[in-house]
Amino acid sequence: MAKKSWISRNKRKGRTVEKYAKLRAKLKAEKDYAGLTMLPRDASPTRLVNRCEVTGRRRGYLRRFKMSRITFRELASHGMIPGVTKSSW
């Protein structure tokens, strides 16, 4: 599991992105790049990291299920994810 500080830092970045989203869109539409540089760094959506909802792991992230491949496999094997079955051929 990821450290709680990394998870909370990513959540804080998400709140900052939401806070400045309209202002960023307005500045981009006006092509005011000087104004964009005055905003906080964490206001940029590219600073966000996709993290597993269960463990906080950032690598091997599956967007469709919002979890890492390891967590996905564990939950799918136990039948905890609806509609997911182990394939065999």
Rosetta blueprint (number, residue, H / E / L):
1 M L
2 A L
3 K L
4 K H
5 S H
6 W H
7 I H
8 S H
9 R H
10 N H
11 K H
12 R H
13 K H
14 G H
15 R H
16 T H
17 V H
18 E H
19 K H
20 Y H
21 A H
22 K H
23 L H
24 R H
25 A H
26 K H
27 L H
28 K H
29 A H
30 E L
31 K L
32 D L
33 Y H
34 A H
35 G H
36 L H
37 T H
38 M H
39 L L
40 P L
41 R H
42 D H
43 A H
44 S L
45 P H
46 T H
47 R H
48 L L
49 V L
50 N L
51 R L
52 C L
53 E L
54 V L
55 T L
56 G L
57 R L
58 R L
59 R L
60 G L
61 Y E
62 L E
63 R L
64 R L
65 F L
66 K L
67 M E
68 S E
69 R H
70 I H
71 T H
72 F H
73 R H
74 E H
75 L H
76 A H
77 S H
78 H L
79 G L
80 M L
81 I L
82 P L
83 G L
84 V L
85 T L
86 K L
87 S L
88 S L
89 W L
